[in-house]
């Protein structure tokens, strides 16, 4: 009997196998982040990659997942993994953290969403944060033959993180491009109020879940550079 799986399902299984068992059981994992006012926002059905959510939660020792956005106070660091639909309450929480001088990492999950959900996602990003995204692009193997695609981060440190899946390029305009893959801009940062907003068009969470050292290096450096924490 032949069992068909999607590329995403294959990568999720591969990542789970690659992670040492002590990490998946919550023992022996050195957290990237540790400050109390840091949260990972779980958008539930509006999060398109649960392994991305798990990766950020692991980086924060699994202690900071937040599901009730209506009661979420402004955070020093707020991470929103693999977001597709961004409800108004989530937009308000993001804006409040930015206005309070916090760091928000908004990871787009539009590459793994339906065309209808992607259209809504695009509208919210543009209307709320003046960020424009383009159509998803498959990175591997179609886009670059047999070569392994790496996301090249240029700020705040140089880092190379593998991504075998899909990305949503970010249109040039607002903010500074801080990462590219195959020549495509896939991460930017911009000042919003007193805070810093980083938008990721290439999911970083799955790499964190797989224990990628470069992904953890970059995340730690971003927190130190923008929030003064680490």
Residue frames as qw, qx, qy, qz and C-alpha x, y, z in Angstrom:
[[0.000, 0.888, 0.459, 0.000, 0.00, 0.00, 0.00],
 [0.419, 0.328, -0.007, 0.847, 1.34, 3.46, -0.92],
 [0.261, -0.778, -0.435, 0.371, 0.95, 6.23, 1.64],
 [0.352, 0.622, 0.160, 0.681, 0.97, 9.75, 0.23],
 [0.397, -0.695, -0.306, 0.516, 2.18, 12.61, 2.38],
 [0.259, 0.951, 0.051, 0.163, 2.65, 16.29, 1.67],
 [0.548, 0.459, -0.351, 0.604, 6.08, 17.91, 1.78],
 [0.281, -0.627, 0.288, -0.667, 5.02, 19.76, 4.96],
 [0.900, -0.351, 0.056, -0.250, 3.98, 16.50, 6.66],
 [0.888, 0.196, -0.234, 0.343, 7.29, 14.90, 5.68],
 [0.292, 0.556, -0.347, 0.696, 9.27, 17.82, 7.06],
 [0.556, -0.589, 0.196, -0.552, 7.31, 17.85, 10.30],
 [0.981, -0.191, -0.029, -0.018, 8.04, 14.15, 10.82],
 [0.731, 0.373, -0.256, 0.510, 11.70, 14.65, 9.90],
 [0.031, -0.668, 0.305, -0.678, 12.02, 17.52, 12.36],
 [0.771, -0.500, 0.130, -0.371, 10.51, 15.45, 15.15],
 [0.972, 0.003, -0.105, 0.211, 12.97, 12.63, 14.49],
 [0.537, 0.528, -0.248, 0.609, 15.90, 15.05, 14.34],
 [0.291, -0.728, 0.242, -0.572, 15.16, 16.64, 17.72],
 [0.272, 0.192, -0.865, 0.375, 16.89, 14.86, 20.61],
 [0.486, -0.496, -0.706, -0.144, 14.37, 13.09, 22.83],
 [0.388, -0.400, -0.489, 0.671, 15.45, 15.05, 25.93],
 [0.037, 0.033, -0.105, -0.993, 14.43, 18.29, 24.13],
 [0.428, -0.294, -0.571, -0.636, 11.02, 16.97, 23.18],
 [0.572, -0.480, -0.652, 0.132, 10.46, 15.86, 26.79],
 [0.199, -0.921, -0.060, -0.330, 11.44, 19.31, 28.03],
 [0.727, -0.624, 0.150, 0.244, 14.73, 18.31, 29.70],
 [0.664, -0.224, 0.346, 0.624, 18.18, 19.58, 28.86],
 [0.384, 0.694, 0.378, 0.478, 16.95, 22.35, 26.54],
 [0.347, -0.317, -0.152, 0.869, 18.79, 25.62, 27.00],
 [0.242, 0.820, 0.507, -0.110, 16.18, 28.34, 26.43],
 [0.409, 0.436, 0.191, 0.779, 16.82, 31.20, 24.05],
 [0.181, -0.580, -0.038, -0.794, 14.57, 33.54, 26.00],
 [0.451, -0.240, -0.773, 0.377, 13.85, 33.85, 29.65],
 [0.076, -0.076, 0.257, -0.960, 12.33, 37.20, 30.63],
 [0.214, 0.368, 0.809, -0.406, 8.87, 37.13, 32.21],
 [0.394, 0.647, 0.201, -0.621, 7.25, 39.68, 29.90],
 [0.163, 0.358, -0.732, -0.556, 7.75, 37.57, 26.79],
 [0.676, 0.223, 0.555, -0.430, 4.90, 35.71, 25.15],
 [0.022, -0.038, 0.833, 0.552, 4.20, 33.40, 22.22],
 [0.540, 0.220, 0.211, -0.785, 0.70, 34.05, 20.94],
 [0.230, 0.109, 0.951, 0.173, -1.18, 30.91, 19.93],
 [0.397, 0.178, -0.165, -0.885, -3.76, 31.88, 17.30],
 [0.654, 0.139, 0.667, -0.328, -5.29, 28.40, 17.40],
 [0.699, 0.444, 0.549, 0.116, -6.93, 27.55, 14.04],
 [0.346, 0.938, -0.014, -0.026, -5.42, 30.73, 12.58],
 [0.281, -0.687, 0.636, 0.210, -1.89, 29.37, 13.04],
 [0.815, 0.433, -0.240, -0.301, -1.00, 27.44, 9.88],
 [0.654, 0.351, -0.631, 0.228, 2.10, 25.60, 11.23],
 [0.741, -0.647, -0.040, -0.175, 1.78, 24.03, 14.65],
 [0.863, -0.065, -0.109, 0.489, 5.44, 22.94, 14.52],
 [0.280, 0.562, -0.082, 0.774, 6.36, 26.62, 14.26],
 [0.517, -0.706, 0.010, -0.485, 4.39, 27.38, 17.40],
 [0.927, -0.346, -0.076, 0.125, 6.09, 24.45, 19.13],
 [0.702, 0.293, -0.135, 0.635, 9.51, 25.73, 18.08],
 [0.005, -0.639, 0.146, -0.755, 9.04, 29.17, 19.60],
 [0.735, -0.590, -0.019, -0.335, 7.45, 27.69, 22.72],
 [0.925, -0.121, -0.147, 0.328, 10.46, 25.39, 23.15],
 [0.461, 0.454, -0.163, 0.745, 12.80, 28.36, 22.76],
 [0.255, -0.557, 0.207, -0.763, 10.95, 29.97, 25.66],
 [0.007, -0.137, 0.908, -0.396, 10.84, 26.77, 27.76],
 [0.283, -0.380, -0.822, -0.317, 7.17, 26.28, 26.92],
 [0.207, -0.436, -0.635, 0.603, 6.14, 28.65, 29.70],
 [0.023, 0.395, 0.054, -0.917, 4.89, 31.60, 27.72],
 [0.002, -0.294, -0.767, -0.570, 2.15, 30.46, 25.34],
 [0.232, 0.293, 0.371, -0.850, -0.85, 32.75, 25.39],
 [0.100, 0.349, 0.854, 0.373, -4.23, 31.82, 23.94],
 [0.037, -0.821, -0.545, 0.165, -6.50, 34.49, 25.45],
 [0.415, 0.300, 0.143, 0.847, -5.50, 37.50, 23.38],
 [0.210, -0.799, -0.332, -0.456, -8.26, 39.64, 24.89],
 [0.607, -0.792, -0.039, 0.047, -6.46, 39.71, 28.25],
 [0.804, 0.101, -0.010, 0.585, -2.91, 39.97, 26.88],
 [0.223, -0.914, -0.007, 0.338, -1.03, 42.92, 28.36],
 [0.443, 0.838, -0.318, 0.018, 1.71, 44.72, 26.40],
 [0.941, -0.206, 0.104, 0.249, 4.83, 42.54, 26.23],
 [0.241, -0.745, 0.453, 0.426, 8.53, 43.28, 26.01],
 [0.057, 0.276, -0.835, -0.472, 8.67, 40.50, 23.41],
 [0.715, 0.283, 0.423, -0.480, 5.61, 39.17, 21.58],
 [0.033, -0.258, 0.843, 0.471, 5.96, 36.39, 18.99],
 [0.721, 0.324, 0.259, -0.555, 3.08, 35.45, 16.68],
 [0.312, -0.255, 0.847, 0.345, 3.97, 32.19, 14.86],
 [0.110, 0.154, 0.876, 0.443, 2.66, 31.21, 11.41],
 [0.283, 0.458, 0.427, -0.726, -0.19, 33.70, 11.46],
 [0.175, 0.371, 0.735, 0.540, -2.89, 33.43, 8.81],
 [0.202, -0.792, -0.375, -0.438, -5.97, 35.30, 9.98],
 [0.317, 0.028, -0.462, 0.828, -5.01, 37.98, 12.48],
 [0.202, -0.735, -0.644, -0.061, -8.15, 38.83, 14.48],
 [0.009, -0.838, -0.029, -0.545, -8.77, 42.45, 15.56],
 [0.682, -0.727, 0.067, -0.043, -7.95, 41.56, 19.18],
 [0.848, -0.106, 0.150, 0.497, -4.56, 40.24, 18.06],
 [0.399, 0.625, 0.111, 0.662, -3.90, 43.40, 16.04],
 [0.325, -0.872, 0.009, -0.365, -4.68, 45.46, 19.15],
 [0.830, -0.513, 0.116, 0.186, -2.34, 43.32, 21.28],
 [0.743, 0.214, 0.148, 0.617, 0.46, 43.68, 18.73],
 [0.155, 0.765, 0.098, 0.617, -0.08, 47.43, 18.48],
 [0.550, -0.818, 0.006, -0.169, -0.14, 47.83, 22.27],
 [0.851, -0.311, 0.133, 0.403, 3.19, 46.03, 22.64],
 [0.566, 0.417, 0.169, 0.690, 4.74, 48.15, 19.90],
 [0.096, -0.850, -0.097, -0.509, 3.43, 51.39, 21.41],
 [0.690, -0.720, 0.077, -0.003, 4.91, 50.33, 24.76],
 [0.026, 0.813, -0.577, -0.075, 8.33, 49.95, 23.14],
 [0.781, -0.191, 0.593, -0.045, 8.30, 46.17, 22.73],
 [0.068, 0.357, -0.797, -0.482, 9.56, 43.80, 20.07],
 [0.793, 0.253, 0.370, -0.414, 6.99, 41.95, 17.97],
 [0.070, -0.277, 0.851, 0.441, 7.99, 39.10, 15.66],
 [0.711, 0.354, 0.265, -0.546, 5.09, 38.46, 13.30],
 [0.234, -0.218, 0.875, 0.364, 5.67, 35.28, 11.30],
 [0.616, 0.282, -0.169, -0.716, 3.46, 34.97, 8.25],
 [0.497, -0.009, 0.867, -0.028, 1.82, 31.61, 7.65],
 [0.576, 0.562, 0.039, -0.592, 0.27, 32.76, 4.38],
 [0.248, 0.460, -0.779, -0.347, 2.41, 30.38, 2.36],
 [0.078, -0.063, -0.994, 0.051, 0.39, 27.49, 3.81],
 [0.322, 0.402, 0.518, -0.682, -3.05, 29.10, 3.62],
 [0.452, 0.575, 0.659, 0.174, -5.89, 29.08, 1.10],
 [0.274, 0.364, 0.277, 0.846, -6.10, 31.89, -1.43],
 [0.304, -0.778, -0.368, -0.408, -9.06, 33.37, 0.44],
 [0.661, -0.685, -0.155, 0.265, -7.31, 33.35, 3.82],
 [0.611, -0.051, 0.131, 0.779, -4.13, 34.67, 2.21],
 [0.101, 0.613, 0.320, 0.715, -6.08, 37.61, 0.78],
 [0.483, -0.825, -0.240, -0.171, -7.43, 38.50, 4.23],
 [0.753, -0.417, -0.018, 0.508, -3.98, 38.12, 5.73],
 [0.471, 0.262, 0.216, 0.814, -2.51, 40.44, 3.10],
 [0.119, -0.765, -0.304, -0.555, -5.18, 43.07, 3.79],
 [0.622, -0.762, -0.162, 0.077, -4.59, 43.08, 7.56],
 [0.709, -0.216, 0.073, 0.668, -0.81, 43.37, 7.17],
 [0.306, 0.414, 0.264, 0.816, -1.20, 46.29, 4.81],
 [0.270, -0.777, -0.308, -0.479, -3.96, 48.13, 6.67],
 [0.676, -0.724, -0.125, 0.060, -2.56, 47.68, 10.17],
 [0.664, -0.545, 0.244, 0.451, 1.21, 47.73, 9.59],
 [0.366, 0.843, -0.227, -0.322, 1.78, 49.04, 6.03],
 [0.323, -0.392, 0.826, 0.243, 3.52, 45.77, 5.09],
 [0.760, 0.408, -0.138, -0.487, 2.82, 44.14, 1.72],
 [0.555, -0.246, 0.785, 0.125, 3.39, 40.49, 0.88],
 [0.439, 0.395, -0.549, -0.592, 3.55, 38.80, -2.50],
 [0.918, 0.032, -0.186, -0.349, 2.41, 35.39, -3.73],
 [0.767, -0.458, 0.449, 0.025, 3.98, 32.26, -2.13],
 [0.505, 0.643, -0.561, -0.125, 7.06, 30.72, -3.70],
 [0.983, -0.176, 0.029, 0.039, 8.16, 27.08, -3.41],
 [0.159, -0.841, 0.504, 0.114, 11.82, 26.95, -2.45],
 [0.078, -0.427, 0.894, 0.107, 12.73, 23.31, -3.01],
 [0.610, -0.222, 0.443, 0.618, 13.31, 21.53, -5.23],
 [0.481, 0.727, 0.453, 0.186, 11.46, 23.46, -7.93],
 [0.049, 0.996, 0.011, -0.078, 12.97, 26.88, -7.36],
 [0.055, -0.844, 0.528, 0.069, 16.64, 26.01, -7.18],
 [0.646, 0.362, -0.669, -0.067, 17.26, 22.55, -8.60],
 [0.823, -0.239, -0.497, 0.132, 18.82, 20.22, -6.06],
 [0.284, 0.354, -0.426, 0.782, 20.57, 22.93, -4.02],
 [0.364, -0.559, -0.667, 0.333, 19.52, 23.34, -0.40],
 [0.031, 0.769, 0.167, 0.616, 17.92, 26.77, 0.04],
 [0.471, -0.318, -0.475, 0.672, 19.21, 28.91, 2.90],
 [0.081, -0.944, -0.262, -0.185, 17.64, 32.06, 4.29],
 [0.566, 0.164, -0.219, 0.778, 20.47, 34.58, 4.69],
 [0.302, -0.899, -0.306, 0.080, 19.85, 36.93, 7.60],
 [0.497, 0.494, -0.121, 0.703, 21.93, 40.11, 7.57],
 [0.144, -0.481, 0.305, -0.809, 20.67, 41.75, 10.79],
 [0.233, -0.940, 0.248, -0.037, 21.36, 41.87, 13.69],
 [0.440, -0.494, 0.712, 0.237, 23.86, 39.08, 12.99],
 [0.497, 0.377, -0.633, -0.459, 24.69, 37.08, 9.89],
 [0.549, -0.079, 0.789, -0.264, 22.93, 33.71, 10.01],
 [0.415, 0.191, -0.693, -0.558, 21.98, 31.01, 7.49],
 [0.534, 0.035, 0.696, -0.479, 18.84, 28.98, 8.19],
 [0.009, 0.033, 0.891, 0.452, 17.62, 26.19, 5.92],
 [0.540, 0.315, 0.365, -0.690, 14.07, 26.34, 4.62],
 [0.180, 0.007, 0.904, 0.387, 12.74, 23.54, 2.40],
 [0.238, 0.559, 0.761, -0.225, 9.16, 24.77, 2.25],
 [0.225, 0.720, 0.441, 0.487, 7.35, 27.87, 0.96],
 [0.279, -0.335, -0.240, 0.867, 7.91, 31.55, 1.58],
 [0.210, 0.879, 0.419, 0.086, 5.95, 34.71, 0.99],
 [0.486, 0.193, 0.004, 0.852, 8.27, 37.43, -0.34],
 [0.136, -0.762, -0.378, 0.508, 7.87, 40.87, 1.20],
 [0.426, 0.775, 0.264, 0.386, 7.32, 43.75, -1.18],
 [0.464, 0.034, -0.156, 0.871, 9.87, 46.53, -1.00],
 [0.188, -0.752, -0.281, -0.566, 8.61, 49.64, 0.74],
 [0.512, -0.772, 0.140, -0.349, 8.13, 49.96, 4.47],
 [0.810, -0.511, 0.285, 0.040, 11.02, 48.92, 6.66],
 [0.077, 0.705, -0.685, -0.166, 14.45, 47.45, 6.08],
 [0.932, 0.149, -0.297, -0.147, 14.96, 44.06, 4.43],
 [0.358, -0.681, 0.615, -0.172, 16.98, 41.87, 6.81],
 [0.565, -0.149, 0.809, 0.069, 16.86, 38.45, 5.11],
 [0.594, 0.480, -0.342, -0.547, 16.76, 36.96, 1.63],
 [0.654, -0.086, 0.748, 0.066, 16.51, 33.50, 0.10],
 [0.541, 0.338, 0.636, 0.434, 17.25, 32.83, -3.57],
 [0.185, 0.189, 0.226, 0.938, 17.30, 36.60, -4.00],
 [0.320, -0.648, -0.527, -0.447, 13.81, 37.05, -2.54],
 [0.073, -0.385, 0.444, -0.806, 13.27, 39.43, 0.42],
 [0.609, -0.342, -0.695, -0.173, 11.68, 37.36, 3.20],
 [0.502, -0.591, -0.476, 0.415, 12.18, 39.35, 6.42],
 [0.177, 0.627, 0.023, 0.758, 12.00, 43.01, 7.33],
 [0.373, -0.487, -0.542, 0.574, 12.11, 45.22, 10.38],
 [0.048, 0.609, 0.211, 0.763, 10.49, 48.59, 10.92],
 [0.073, -0.066, -0.546, 0.832, 9.92, 50.99, 13.74],
 [0.318, -0.577, -0.602, -0.451, 6.30, 51.20, 14.91],
 [0.491, -0.840, -0.108, -0.202, 5.71, 53.77, 17.61],
 [0.291, -0.791, 0.526, -0.117, 8.35, 53.15, 20.23],
 [0.804, -0.194, 0.562, -0.022, 8.75, 49.50, 19.31],
 [0.091, 0.457, -0.749, -0.471, 10.19, 47.26, 16.60],
 [0.857, 0.240, 0.283, -0.357, 8.14, 45.05, 14.30],
 [0.075, -0.402, 0.835, 0.369, 9.85, 42.17, 12.51],
 [0.825, 0.299, 0.126, -0.462, 7.85, 40.40, 9.80],
 [0.309, -0.336, 0.856, 0.243, 9.02, 36.97, 8.63],
 [0.725, 0.360, -0.200, -0.553, 7.90, 35.59, 5.29],
 [0.636, 0.244, -0.731, 0.029, 9.99, 32.44, 5.87],
 [0.774, -0.571, -0.103, -0.254, 8.90, 30.46, 8.95],
 [0.169, 0.608, -0.678, 0.377, 11.66, 30.29, 11.58],
 [0.688, -0.374, 0.386, -0.488, 9.72, 28.26, 14.15],
 [0.989, 0.107, -0.065, -0.080, 10.17, 24.84, 12.46],
 [0.589, 0.519, -0.463, 0.412, 13.94, 25.38, 12.43],
 [0.264, -0.550, 0.517, -0.600, 13.84, 26.21, 16.15],
 [0.889, -0.170, 0.198, -0.375, 11.85, 23.03, 16.77],
 [0.929, 0.291, -0.190, 0.130, 14.46, 21.04, 14.86],
 [0.717, -0.580, 0.076, 0.379, 17.22, 22.48, 17.07],
 [0.612, 0.610, 0.076, 0.498, 18.84, 24.61, 14.36],
 [0.559, -0.428, -0.188, 0.685, 21.72, 26.45, 16.02],
 [0.215, 0.151, 0.243, 0.934, 21.67, 29.30, 13.49],
 [0.294, -0.637, -0.505, -0.503, 17.96, 29.91, 14.07],
 [0.598, -0.677, -0.366, 0.225, 18.50, 30.09, 17.82],
 [0.500, -0.170, 0.012, 0.849, 21.53, 32.37, 17.36],
 [0.040, 0.381, 0.351, 0.854, 19.48, 34.77, 15.28],
 [0.438, -0.702, -0.487, -0.278, 16.51, 34.82, 17.65],
 [0.618, -0.547, -0.273, 0.494, 18.72, 35.49, 20.65],
 [0.389, -0.025, 0.130, 0.912, 20.51, 38.30, 18.81],
 [0.114, -0.558, -0.451, -0.687, 17.24, 39.95, 17.78],
 [0.538, -0.729, -0.424, 0.002, 15.96, 39.96, 21.35],
 [0.593, -0.423, -0.109, 0.677, 19.21, 41.43, 22.66],
 [0.304, 0.137, 0.279, 0.900, 19.39, 44.05, 19.92],
 [0.196, -0.484, -0.417, -0.744, 15.80, 45.28, 20.12],
 [0.617, -0.652, -0.332, -0.291, 14.50, 44.53, 23.60],
 [0.022, -0.685, 0.550, -0.477, 17.68, 44.61, 25.67],
 [0.810, -0.306, 0.374, -0.330, 16.91, 41.13, 26.93],
 [0.613, 0.445, -0.638, -0.137, 18.34, 37.69, 26.41]]
